[in-house]
């Protein structure tokens, strides 16, 4: 039986990152993947959906420029979209494939063993690998479970990945659907609504069980994104309960009910279920070892990436924390460092940077207003409209705002930030670093930012908090805001 320092079950972003970090320590690693290296981070997930968003966003930007001038809207054939999508996926797939092959040359092959197949725990150190009817067993001092997740489905809706789809099937369609209903108004549902409405070829509907889309974010963000979707012709079914959805004569028929007793039946060409993801914990052999599940019984329970079995770790989507590629990679690297570098510092989730590919783009780090209010944390909040940012003016993309949340004391340490608008994702990393280092806002106020750039808006927000801003909130009251939030009560802060 071949023996390794580490066995990794799952070759998605988390598992791959774990294997590579272990190689840094000169450890022998067995990486097991049953399907495709890269997982949902490449296929039917992060890379593919964001590639679609980039294409659709460019089409939308072109039309925002030429249509008001009286020209016909620019249209892109779906075959061209599919070609670009396939090229992006292949490029990343090729990188992974080449990397593995080159790592297994004479120099590195003693460290990395890549196995195709399904990995299953036999004992706390043994894993069986089954592939094409053949089975072998390997031994590992440590094991990382990184088996990822899959789209969530519901029992009463038959998903055929043709008419009723998940994210696994939406990339495989052969043309723009004339109409599309999206079940779920979270980040992914709203992203796909943005994508297809930006292409301008599809009538889009969103079914939202709650009063507003993106309910986990502040109302100003939710409202702006919803308004833009509606302007693009998207119908948002708010406070709607999906009673049934079925395929009839090649179309998708769905019935909704509302709190006031109203019902309606609508037919569309296709439907997309976007109601979350389910961790792949079946067939891992958890019961053979006694690995405990979380209290909800859905994810694997862990303590700073370690399960109740000391040498077995869970990272990425199966850990039940935050289902993001960047966090899965960080968790995986952290787990390896605990094993081989005896790292004792716990993983911190307070400064996670995320991007929502919407219209406009939304980037976030740390807490938002409603979280502070729910936890009764007194804060100061400052907002600056994108229309006052020189780079946004130059790009003719002035819709959006910066919002920074700080502690309501003299130190004013940053708790969170939201950037909404063009290039939003480029503006949050520095704030994430300040949160991690627990540093005061003066650091940002003293930096020399490039000009013109979107990040200059962050500096002006900080200057407003310090009462040193170039534009005064007392003058541009519709563009600037600075207030305290204590026990749910907003009080304007006196500023020049």
Secondary structure, DSSP 8 states (H G I E B T S, - for coil): -EEEEEEEE--BHHHHHHHHHHHHTT--EEEEESS-TBGGGTSSSHHHHHHHHHHHHHHHHHHHHHGGGT-------HHHHHHHHHHHHHHHHHHHHHHHHHHTSTTTTTTEEEEESEEEESSSSEEEEEETTEEEEEEEEEEEE---EEE---TTS---SSSEE-HHHHTT-SS--SEEEEE--SHHHHHHHHHHHHHTS-EEEEE-SSSSSSTTS-HHHHHHHHHHHHHTT-EEETTEEEEEEEEETTEEEEEEEETTS-EEEEEESEEEE-S-EEE--TTS-HHHHT--B-TTSSSB--BTTB-SSTTEEE-GGGGTS---HHHHHHHHHHHHHHHHS---S----TT-EEEE-SSS-EEEEE--HHHHHHTT--EEEEEEEGGG-HHHHHHT----EEEEEEESSSS-BEEEEEEESTTGGGSSHHHHHHHHHT-BTHHHHHS---SS-TTHHHHHHHHHHTT--SS-TTT-TTTEEEEEEETTEEEE----
